[in-house]
Amino acid sequence: MSLADLAAAAQISVADYLGGIDWSGHEQTRGWYSVFKSRPSFRPLLTERMEVIRPPAHYAEIDI
């Protein structure tokens, strides 16, 4: 795990929160991202919510 992985995971998390990612055809990236989502240090980020914009239902699921 590198600083680049952390930066990429943070950016992907924002895009995923906004529903801007179509995961079909990107199984390898989705698998990599789900590993980060399952890390204890990343889990608190998945519980944060914006007041106006709600994430897709799958956002907090670690296996998606």
CYANA upper distance limits for C-alpha pairs under 8 A (distance plus 0.5 A):
  1 MET  CA      5 ASP  CA      6.57
  1 MET  CA      6 LEU  CA      8.12
  2 SER  CA      6 LEU  CA      7.07
  3 LEU  CA      7 ALA  CA      6.68
  4 ALA  CA      8 ALA  CA      6.54
  5 ASP  CA      9 ALA  CA      6.51
  6 LEU  CA     10 ALA  CA      6.68
  7 ALA  CA     11 GLN  CA      6.87
  8 ALA  CA     12 ILE  CA      6.58
  9 ALA  CA     13 SER  CA      6.44
  9 ALA  CA     33 TYR  CA      6.96
  9 ALA  CA     36 PHE  CA      7.49
 10 ALA  CA     14 VAL  CA      6.99
 11 GLN  CA     15 ALA  CA      6.93
 12 ILE  CA     16 ASP  CA      6.41
 12 ILE  CA     33 TYR  CA      8.45
 13 SER  CA     17 TYR  CA      6.48
 14 VAL  CA     18 LEU  CA      6.83
 15 ALA  CA     19 GLY  CA      6.80
 15 ALA  CA     20 GLY  CA      5.62
 15 ALA  CA     21 ILE  CA      6.82
 16 ASP  CA     20 GLY  CA      6.20
 16 ASP  CA     21 ILE  CA      6.11
 16 ASP  CA     55 PRO  CA      8.27
 16 ASP  CA     56 PRO  CA      8.43
 16 ASP  CA     59 TYR  CA      7.19
 17 TYR  CA     54 ARG  CA      8.17
 17 TYR  CA     55 PRO  CA      5.22
 17 TYR  CA     56 PRO  CA      7.07
 17 TYR  CA     59 TYR  CA      6.62
 18 LEU  CA     53 ILE  CA      8.14
 18 LEU  CA     54 ARG  CA      8.27
 18 LEU  CA     55 PRO  CA      6.46
 18 LEU  CA     56 PRO  CA      7.96
 19 GLY  CA     55 PRO  CA      7.26
 19 GLY  CA     56 PRO  CA      6.56
 23 TRP  CA     27 GLU  CA      7.43
 23 TRP  CA     30 ARG  CA      7.12
 26 HIS  CA     30 ARG  CA      6.60
 27 GLU  CA     31 GLY  CA      6.48
 28 GLN  CA     32 TRP  CA      6.75
 29 THR  CA     33 TYR  CA      6.57
 30 ARG  CA     34 SER  CA      6.52
 30 ARG  CA     64 ILE  CA      7.26
 31 GLY  CA     35 VAL  CA      6.93
 31 GLY  CA     63 ASP  CA      8.36
 31 GLY  CA     64 ILE  CA      8.31
 32 TRP  CA     36 PHE  CA      7.31
 33 TYR  CA     37 LYS  CA      6.71
 34 SER  CA     38 SER  CA      6.61
 34 SER  CA     62 ILE  CA      5.93
 34 SER  CA     63 ASP  CA      6.03
 34 SER  CA     64 ILE  CA      6.67
 35 VAL  CA     39 ARG  CA      7.13
 35 VAL  CA     62 ILE  CA      8.18
 36 PHE  CA     42 PHE  CA      7.11
 37 LYS  CA     42 PHE  CA      6.26
 37 LYS  CA     43 ARG  CA      6.68
 37 LYS  CA     46 LEU  CA      8.25
 37 LYS  CA     62 ILE  CA      5.89
 38 SER  CA     42 PHE  CA      7.51
 38 SER  CA     43 ARG  CA      7.10
 38 SER  CA     62 ILE  CA      5.92
 38 SER  CA     63 ASP  CA      8.46
 39 ARG  CA     43 ARG  CA      6.91
 40 PRO  CA     44 PRO  CA      8.26
 42 PHE  CA     46 LEU  CA      7.60
 43 ARG  CA     47 THR  CA      7.50
 44 PRO  CA     48 GLU  CA      7.44
 46 LEU  CA     59 TYR  CA      7.73
 46 LEU  CA     60 ALA  CA      5.91
 47 THR  CA     60 ALA  CA      7.53
 49 ARG  CA     53 ILE  CA      8.26
 49 ARG  CA     54 ARG  CA      7.37
 49 ARG  CA     55 PRO  CA      8.21
 50 MET  CA     54 ARG  CA      7.10
 55 PRO  CA     59 TYR  CA      6.63
 58 HIS  CA     64 ILE  CA      7.03
 59 TYR  CA     64 ILE  CA      8.14
